[in-house]
Amino acid sequence: MEERLFATEKHGGRALYRLHAVTVFLGICLVLCYRATHVPAAGSGGRAAWLGMLAAELWFGFYWVITQSVRWCPIRRRTFHDRLAARFGERLPCVDIFVCTADPRSEPPSLVVATVLSVMAYNYPPAKLNVYLSDDGGSILTFYALWEASAFAKHWLPFCRRYGVEPRSPAAYFAQSEKPRHDPPHALQEWTFVKNLYDEMTERIDSAARTGNVPEETRAKHKGFSEWDTGITSKDHHPIVQILIDGKDKAVADNEGNVLPTLVYVAREKRPQYHHNFKAGAMNALIRVSSVVSNSPIILNVDCDMYSNNSDTIRDALCFFLDEETGHRIAFVQYPQNYNNLTKNNIYGNSLNVINQVELSGLDAWGGPLYIGTGCFHRRETLCGRRFTEDYKEDWDRGTKEQQQQHRVDGETEAKAKSLATCAYEHDDEDTRWGDEVGLKYGCSVEDVITGLAIHCRGWESVYSNPARAAFVGVAPTTLAQTILQHKRWSEGNFGIFVSRYCPFVFGRRGKTRLPHQMGYSIYGLWAPNSLPTLYYAVVPSLCLLKGTPLFPELTSPWIAPFVYVAVAKNVYSAWEALWCGDTLRGWWNGQRMWLVRRTTSYLYGFVDTVRDSLGLSKMGFVVSSKVSDEDEAKRYEQEMMEFGTASPEYVIVAAVALLNLVCLAGMAAALDVFFVQVALCGVLVLLNVPVYEAMFVRKDRGRMPFPITLASVGFVTLALIVPFF
């Protein structure tokens, strides 16, 4: 038997972790036993609060058990590029690459084309690469930027090959790179020449974006600009498919005479009378359009802000797909989301380090990670609805055959591609069942997760790859408002899946996925309902402390031991896990603060909106996360100052919870031995919220808490203190 193209290794230290988990589980059981056996008598003070604590702790215990599924036996993958090269040489499959953007205001065109150029420059035969940009805003500014990039690519790709450039996003490379000092003079000259070309191109793109217009003399240089001769809007326009570089045309080459990857601009048709199904609809249009242009067996999709950081990533992914022993079982290979703009101490908890290095690796042991919407290589057939069978054989020559049969793309091909990007296509051709059995699924704001779950339930497996050099790097939210919005969408979409017919415990059972795999999916599906017990725990014990109602064992009681042990053991392990994943200790503390903020804002709003949607009281929406912030916000972000500058209703919750705990801690007049746990809990909440107090009462910059928000929070705290809830 031939050597494997990848190896699977187990994480170390599992025996010690399992001992820790067993002791924490026993501690949780004792906590629940105490709660159940010490309920105050009916009619006595604090009974309702006590029962609420029991419900909250039951939930926390249940959710903790769910999270153990991904920590029990995590694995890591290691690929062997040398074996791939020795076995296949350049006889490698064609790859279609989808880059998605939706709004040139939130996602600047210069950022988008830097990502496009990075995936065009992979260390892979360019004739076998086909890059598609989906512009769901149908903007002439984005098309203009791509047209500029198609010309710059003729210089950038040879430069990358000649000097082994990493990363291959010109924006990232020139931001990180200094002028070569010890290379031959011609290297410095070429570096300067290419950088000047890039800077000039970026200035032209940004200038057009600022003015909102493309110069008339530029519009005359390519037929594609004529698509915007008639008035169109982002929500009402005809389908546009423009092939800017035809990789099949031997006459189109870079400045060294080498062929270039095919580059295609796609803006699917949008009409007010048709639901466009957000990113899922855009991806499905790309699947159809690419099927008549290149039809490659492998599809990579990336978000427009997630550039390629490792030029060998395609070869890395193919080590899984082309492995003779298990490659035929793999539907997709998922890479983590990494960010290049995080602060040292991860002020908004956006690093995702624990998810990337622990949770997704743990899911990989049970059948594979979730599909997270970007940085993912798919087998085209699985996206098109194919079920797994042991006798299935992939046609890896697909795409190559089309290239041999078709010398260049003609107008007929473009016309056919446009017909597949119309609104009416999916409605007129009901047999295709796009958005249900075929393509990405509709009706969910996290179309990626539900699509991956459906693929797993059709019998396929997935693989998680997290190489030493990150495969993809993007831009994390840089304000609190952006972070809250992003997590609201994630929690709402995942909870929507959990309460639908696609619930992992129901749908997954029918699909014969393993119970730990179903539990792993449910970690994210249950983010939203976590908001209720968290909000309860952050408010009620502090109120009861102020009013002299004990909710925990006394300091001298033996029952205090399990409460203290569970709290200490869980948090010490959480801190160790964060440090092991690369966070700082202060970064872990910031993560705990954001854990509280997300659960009491993003997840609460996600929970409420999902319930309203289930009752038919609202419709699903999708808001593109902004990738830009103003200069003052960026400066405060670099200084790790939390941003509260907008009058967001979510901030009322954050401020009210913080202020309530401060008032309760300052006003308590209870015996410490009786209220030790409540005092400790309230004190920790106060310490976590120090940046909130600073924003409310100390700071004078534009990122401080708006006065109306502070005033509203004071009103809610006053109400909570006056009204006898318990």
Number of C-alpha atoms within 10 A of each C-alpha: 5 9 13 18 24 21 13 11 10 14 15 11 9 14 11 9 15 15 11 14 20 11 16 21 16 13 21 23 15 18 23 19 13 18 21 13 8 12 17 17 9 9 8 9 13 20 17 16 22 23 16 16 21 20 16 19 19 18 17 16 18 12 17 17 14 19 19 18 23 25 22 18 22 22 22 21 17 17 20 16 17 12 16 23 14 9 14 11 10 11 12 18 21 26 29 29 25 25 26 23 26 23 18 22 14 14 19 22 26 24 20 25 29 26 28 32 24 28 28 27 26 23 18 19 17 19 20 22 24 28 26 24 26 25 25 24 21 30 19 23 23 28 24 24 25 25 23 19 24 23 14 17 22 19 18 26 25 18 20 20 14 9 10 12 18 17 24 30 28 23 21 19 16 17 9 10 11 9 13 13 9 8 9 9 11 9 17 15 13 13 18 14 12 18 18 12 15 22 14 12 18 21 13 17 23 18 13 19 21 11 9 13 12 19 10 9 7 10 16 11 10 12 10 20 18 11 17 16 9 8 8 15 14 16 14 16 21 20 20 22 25 23 21 20 22 23 25 21 17 14 11 17 17 18 14 11 12 16 22 28 29 26 23 24 23 26 28 30 25 24 16 9 8 12 10 18 21 19 22 24 24 23 21 24 27 26 23 18 25 23 17 17 25 26 23 27 21 24 23 23 20 24 20 27 25 28 31 29 24 24 25 15 24 18 20 22 25 21 24 31 25 22 18 14 14 14 19 21 19 23 29 31 25 26 25 23 23 22 19 13 16 20 17 13 18 21 26 30 24 17 24 19 20 18 15 19 20 23 21 27 27 30 28 26 23 22 21 25 29 26 26 18 19 22 24 22 27 24 21 23 17 21 22 19 18 18 16 20 12 8 7 11 8 14 10 16 14 17 25 21 14 16 20 10 9 14 13 15 19 12 11 9 16 18 14 14 25 22 19 24 27 20 21 14 14 18 13 9 10 9 9 15 14 22 19 14 16 17 25 27 25 20 18 22 25 25 24 20 25 28 26 26 25 24 26 27 20 20 19 24 24 26 30 28 26 19 16 8 11 18 24 27 23 19 18 23 23 26 23 21 19 19 19 23 22 17 20 24 23 22 29 32 27 28 27 28 27 21 15 12 11 15 21 27 20 14 18 22 14 11 18 14 22 13 14 21 25 24 22 26 27 21 20 19 24 22 24 30 19 21 23 17 21 20 19 17 17 20 20 21 26 28 24 20 24 22 17 16 21 21 25 22 21 17 15 11 11 9 16 18 15 20 18 13 15 19 13 13 16 15 13 12 14 15 21 15 17 22 17 14 17 15 23 16 14 15 22 22 19 17 24 19 20 21 14 19 25 28 25 25 24 25 28 24 23 27 25 14 22 25 17 14 15 14 9 9 10 12 11 14 11 12 11 16 17 20 18 17 15 7 9 11 20 16 12 17 24 14 12 17 19 21 23 21 18 15 15 13 11 19 26 22 19 19 25 23 24 25 22 25 29 20 18 23 22 11 12 18 12 16 11 14 13 19 23 20 22 24 23 13 17 26 18 12 23 22 15 19 23 14 18 23 20 15 24 20 12 12 14 11 12 15 19 22 28 18 12 11 23 20 14 17 22 17 12 18 18 14 11 16 15 9 8 8 12 14
